């Protein structure tokens, strides 16, 4: 196998049995996950689930207490500069310099990442236009709105054309039009440029739209991993909407409740809505309703959203509350703030 083939075969990101402690708090415990080249993966989980700590480990801002972290076969804690040359990291708080203009921020990023000077001006102009900043590109960032700063930060991250993107809530500060623009840009990067994207988000609709695969974290452990469709099938969170004659509502509710794993709600006009009805249960429901002479006017299967899937996983697979660590003391030398992926070398500053 030649060198190029070996690189192509390597996982973009790999974590094996990783643990990370902050004093007595266990942020990650036995975390194993792999992201393939060109894949878009959404990391989901409540605040404190371990998403940000995972990203900081991949970026080389933290070292694991136990286990292995690799980015294209390299150890971020040892080969930091080489790893960060492959990464584009967007923290939740935009990393931009208020003293500089928007264009100067991009030029600084180009210098740090050693972007070739040939065609650089056109590249910067195109980046400003892409994120609707061209008219304000020569103004100091101190006068930018929160959304403008977020768009500039994303343009800064993408300017060097990184192989792997680590994005923490990339559209959280954006209006709907700008958010749609960013999502289209990320989709194009993944589909047309074969870039790898790890997306930390609380926007489940965004994750459903962008992600090939979803990884759900709870208390520093992976509790679910798969495509949204696969997770929906695995956790049985499909739904049913049923309309029957008003006089038959009680009988229909009893039969629906017997087959539904979730709640059954009564809606106006003789309608029932139930969650947790597996696809294979629908024929049984129809047979029971028919046997009891229930007049059925409508029966519709409701496909689950990622929110339905996430809530089902959260309710059914949540592990016990974390206990204080008895492992190796943390090697962290900075404040145990796991709520931000920002740091002195985020975005490739070496």
N, C-alpha and C positions, 0 to 999 in steps of 0.2 A: 504494500500500500504506500503510495507516494505521500509527500507532505501535504499537498493540497487536499487529497482525499481524506487524510487524517483530520485536518481542520474542519472539513465539511461534516465529518461524522461526529465531531465532538458536540456535546450539549452546549447550548449557549450559556446556560446557568445550571449549576448543580449544587444542591445542598444535601449532605448525607449525615443523618443522626446529629444534627446541630443543636447545641444548647447554648444559651446566653443568659447570664445572671447579672442583676444589678443589686449588689448587696444581698439582702435576703429575698429579693423578688426574682422569680424566674420569668423571664420574658419569652424565651423559646425553650422547648424541651423536646428532644428527639425529633426535630423537624427534618423531614426528607421530602425534597421536591426537585423536579427537573423541568427545565424549559428548553424546548427544541429551537433551533435556528428558524427564524421566520414566523414564530408562533406569537400570538397575542394572548396573554394570560392576565386575568383579573384576580387580584388578591382581595378577598372580602373578609370582613370580620369587624366586630365592635371595636370601639376605642380600647386599646390595651391588649388586643388579640395577638399582636406580634408582627403586624404588617410592616410598620416603619423600621423596626429593628431588623427584620429580614432584608429590607432594601439597603439599610446602612451596612450590613455585613457584605452584601454583594458589591457595594460601592467601595469597600475597603475602609470605611469610616470607623468600623468596629471589627474586632477579631473575635471568633467564637471561643467560648470556654471549652467546648467539646465539639467533636465532629469536623466535617470537611466542607469548605466552600470553594467552588471553582467557577471561574468565568472563562469559557473557551480553554479550559484546562489549566488556567493560571490561578494562583492563590492571591486574592485581592490584598490580604494582609502582608504578603511578601513581595508580590509583583505589582504594587499599587499603581505606579505610573503607567506600566504597560496595560493594566486592566482599564484604567480610567481613560486611556486614549481610545478605547473601544466603546465607552459608555457615554450616554447623555443623560444627566440626572436632573430632573425637575422637582425640587422640594415644594412642599405646600406653601411656604412663604417665598415669593419670587426672589431670585438672586440677581439683582441688577444694581448698578451704581447710580445713585441719585444725582451725583455731581456731573455725570457725563450725559451727552445727548443719547437718544436711542441708537442712532447710527454708530456713535463712538462706542457704546456698549457692545455692539456686534463686532466692531473692528477689534476691540480688546479681546473678545472671545476668539476671534480668528488668530490673533497673535499667540494666545495661550495654547491653542490647539494646533498651531503651525499650519494653518490653512494656506495653500499656495496663493501668492499675491496676484498671479495672473487671473484676471476676471473677477477679482474679489469685490470691486466696487459694484459690478453688476449683480453679484451674488447677494450683497448686502441690500441693494435696492429691491431685488426680487423678494427677499425675506420680509422687508418692511411692507411691501405691497401685499404679500400673501396674508399678513396678519393685520391689514388695514391700519398701518402706522406710517405710511409714506408721507402724509401731510404733516406729521408731527415728528418725523425722524430727526430733524435738526434742533429739536427742543430738548431741554434738560429733563431727565426722567423725574426729577423732583416735582414737576408739574403734571405728571401723568396720573390718571385715575387708577384704581386698583385693577380694573379689567385690562387697561392698557399695559400696566406693568406685568400682568400675567402673560399677556400675548407676547410682549417683548422677551420675557424670560424663556418662553417656549421657542421663539425664533432664535434666541441665543443658543439654546440647547441643540437645536436642529442644524444650525449653520455649518458645523464641521461634518455633518452627515454621519453621525455615530452608528455603529453596527447594532448596538443594544440600547434601548431606551427604558429608563426607570422613572415612572411618572407618578407623582403623588397628587391626587385630586387636580388633574390638569385643567378642568373646566369649572371649578368651584366658584371662581370669582367672575365668570363671564356671563354676559347676557345671552339669551337663546340663540341669536343669530351667530355671535362669535363662537359659542360652544359648538354649534353645528359645523362651523367652518373648521374648527380644530379637530372634531371627530372625523370629518372627511379627509383632512390632512393625514391623520394617523392611519386611517384605513388605507389610503394610497401608499403610505410608507410600508405598511405590512404586506400589501398585496402586490404592489408594483416594484418595490425596492427590496423585498425580502428582509425587512428589518424585524428584529425581535423586540417586543414591547411587553413590559410588565407594568400593569396599571393598578395602583392602589386607589380605591374609590368607595364612597358610600352611595354613589348614584347607580342604583342597580339597573335602571333602564339603559344607562350608558354602557355599563359592563355587558349587558345582554346584546347590545348593538355591536360592540367592538370585539369582544373576546371570543377566541376559539375555545378557550378552556377557562374554567373557574376553579380557583383553589380557595376554600373557606378555612380560616384559622379560628380557633377558639383556645384561649389561654396558652398560646404558643405552640399549638399542635395542629396538624392538618386533620380536619374532620370530614372533608369532602373534596373530591378532585375529579373533574370531568367536564364535558361540554354541558351547557345549560339543558339541552334536550336529554342527555344521558342522566343528569342528576334528577330531572323531573320524573323520568321513568323509574329511577331507582327509589325515589322517596315517595312515589305515589301521590303527588299533589295535584292531579288533574281534578277538574270540577265538573258539575252538572247544573244546568239551569232547566227547570221543569215547570211547565204550565199545565194545570189541570182544572177541572170544574171545581168551583168553590166548595160544593158539597163534599167533594172527595179529597179536600186538602189534608185532612187529618190522616187518612189512610196512606196517602202518597208520602206524607212526611215520615210516617212510621217506617215504610219500606226504604225510603231514601236514607233515613238515619241508621238503619240496620247495615247498610252497605258502605256508608261514608266513614272514613277515618277522621275527618274533620267535622266542622260545625255545619249545621243545617239552618239556613236563615229563611224566614218568610218575607216575601216581597209583595207589594200591592198587586191586586188582580189575580190571585190564585197562583202566584209564582213561588217556586222554591229554588234556593240556590245552596249547593253543598260543595264542600271542598274535600279532597282526599278520596275521590272516587276513581279507582283504577279503571282503565279502559275495558279490561275483561269483565268488569262487573256490570257494564251497561246492559248486555243481553239479559242478565238475571233480573235487573230492575224492571225492564220492559215486560218480562214474563210475569213477574209478581203483580205488577200493576194491571196487566191484562186479566190475570186470573181473578182479581178482585173487582173487575168491572170498572176500573178507574178511567174516566174520560180524559185522555191525554191530548192536549192541543199543541204542545211543543216540547221537544226534548233536545237539548243542545249540549254538546260537550264543550267545556271551557278549557282551552289550552293554558297551562300554568305560565305565569311570568317568572322571571328570575327572582322577583321579590317573594313570590309564593314558595319557590324552592328554598331560598335562603332562610326564610322563617321556619319552614319545616325542618331543615337541617339544624337550625339553632335550637329548636324546641326538642328534637328527638335525639341529637347526638352530642349535646353539650356535655363536656367532661366535668368532673368535680372541680370545685374552686381550687386555684393553685395553692400549694403549700410552700413554706419557706424552703429555700434550697439547702441541701446538705452536701452539695458538690464542691468543686474547686472554687476558691474565692475568685471574684471577678477580676479581670485584668484591666478593667476600665480605669482610666486615669482622669476622665472628665466627669462632669455632672451627669448623674443617671437620668438624663432626659431622653425618653424613648419616643417622644411625640413629634420629633422633627428629623428629617433626613439631611438637613442643612449642616454644613461644617466647612472648615477652611479649604477643603479641596473638592467640594461638590462641583460638578460640572467640568471636571478635568483640570482644575487648578492644581498643579503638582507641587 
